[in-house]
Amino acid sequence: MIKEKVIIFCRRLSEATPACLLVMVQGNLQAISWTHWETALRTGSITGTVLVCLSFIEPRKWLHNRYTTGALTGLATAASDYVVHPAAISGEAIFTGAAAAILCVLYSFVVKD
């Protein structure tokens, strides 16, 4: 059970962090700084924690469907991004959530359980 929760956390972290990082610098990889990494990792950590908490509620129905998981990851990432830095560019949290949702669905096609 703990192994499953760690996998959920790491996968959501690996989807939300790069989405946040890329949206934050608007695709300009040369602009990435340690502050950007810190913010992106904080967003990813909150997203992972939220999805682990959700996995205790109804793990079979929600977290084993790639599209539902993508939607939940996107919503959690958007909320996390807004909480971590609310004064950011308008709509950035929504774009970050959408990017994380897309990464989550794409990741589900590559990695099989």
C-alpha positions as CSV (number, residue, x, y, z in Angstrom):
1,M,0.0,0.0,0.0
2,I,2.8,2.4,0.8
3,K,4.6,1.5,-2.4
4,E,1.4,2.4,-4.4
5,K,1.1,5.8,-2.6
6,V,4.8,6.6,-3.3
7,I,4.3,5.7,-7.0
8,I,1.2,8.0,-7.1
9,F,3.1,10.8,-5.5
10,C,6.2,10.5,-7.7
11,R,4.1,10.3,-10.9
12,R,2.1,13.4,-10.1
13,L,5.3,15.2,-9.0
14,S,6.9,14.3,-12.4
15,E,3.9,15.6,-14.3
16,A,3.1,18.8,-12.4
17,T,6.7,20.0,-11.9
18,P,7.8,20.2,-15.5
19,A,4.3,21.6,-16.5
20,C,4.7,24.4,-13.9
21,L,8.3,25.1,-14.8
22,L,7.7,25.4,-18.6
23,V,4.6,27.5,-18.2
24,M,6.3,29.8,-15.6
25,V,9.1,30.7,-18.0
26,Q,6.7,30.6,-21.0
27,G,8.8,28.0,-22.8
28,N,12.1,29.9,-22.5
29,L,14.4,27.2,-21.0
30,Q,17.2,29.7,-20.7
31,A,15.2,31.8,-18.2
32,I,14.9,28.9,-15.7
33,S,16.4,29.8,-12.3
34,W,16.6,28.1,-8.9
35,T,13.6,30.2,-7.8
36,H,11.6,28.7,-10.7
37,W,12.7,25.2,-9.7
38,E,11.7,25.8,-6.1
39,T,8.3,27.1,-7.1
40,A,7.7,24.2,-9.6
41,L,8.8,21.6,-7.1
42,R,6.5,23.1,-4.4
43,T,3.6,23.0,-6.9
44,G,4.4,19.4,-7.8
45,S,4.7,18.3,-4.2
46,I,1.3,19.8,-3.3
47,T,-0.3,18.1,-6.4
48,G,1.3,14.8,-5.4
49,T,0.0,15.1,-1.9
50,V,-3.5,16.0,-3.0
51,L,-3.7,13.0,-5.3
52,V,-2.3,10.6,-2.6
53,C,-5.0,11.9,-0.3
54,L,-7.6,11.3,-3.0
55,S,-6.4,7.8,-3.5
56,F,-7.6,6.9,0.0
57,I,-11.2,7.9,-0.9
58,E,-11.9,5.8,-4.0
59,P,-8.7,4.4,-5.6
60,R,-10.3,1.9,-8.0
61,K,-12.7,4.2,-9.8
62,W,-10.8,7.4,-10.0
63,L,-7.1,6.6,-10.2
64,H,-7.2,3.7,-12.6
65,N,-8.8,5.6,-15.5
66,R,-6.2,7.7,-17.4
67,Y,-8.6,10.5,-18.3
68,T,-10.1,10.9,-14.8
69,T,-6.6,10.8,-13.4
70,G,-5.5,13.4,-15.9
71,A,-8.4,15.7,-15.0
72,L,-7.8,15.3,-11.3
73,T,-4.1,16.0,-11.8
74,G,-4.9,19.1,-13.9
75,L,-7.3,20.5,-11.3
76,A,-4.9,19.8,-8.4
77,T,-2.0,21.3,-10.3
78,A,-4.0,24.4,-11.2
79,A,-5.1,24.9,-7.6
80,S,-1.5,24.2,-6.3
81,D,0.0,26.6,-8.7
82,Y,-2.4,29.3,-7.7
83,V,-1.7,28.7,-4.0
84,V,2.1,28.7,-4.5
85,H,2.2,32.0,-6.3
86,P,-1.2,33.7,-6.7
87,A,0.2,37.0,-7.9
88,A,1.5,35.4,-11.1
89,I,0.4,36.1,-14.6
90,S,-3.4,35.9,-15.0
91,G,-4.4,32.5,-16.2
92,E,-1.0,30.9,-15.6
93,A,-2.4,28.4,-13.1
94,I,-5.0,27.2,-15.7
95,F,-2.4,26.7,-18.4
96,T,-0.2,24.9,-15.9
97,G,-3.1,22.6,-14.9
98,A,-3.9,21.9,-18.6
99,A,-0.3,21.1,-19.3
100,A,-0.1,18.7,-16.3
101,A,-3.3,17.0,-17.4
102,I,-1.9,16.4,-20.9
103,L,1.4,15.1,-19.5
104,C,-0.5,12.8,-17.2
105,V,-2.6,11.3,-20.0
106,L,0.5,11.0,-22.3
107,Y,2.5,9.4,-19.5
108,S,-0.2,6.8,-18.9
109,F,0.2,5.6,-22.5
110,V,4.0,5.2,-22.0
111,V,4.1,3.7,-18.5
112,K,2.1,0.5,-17.9
113,D,1.4,-0.7,-14.4
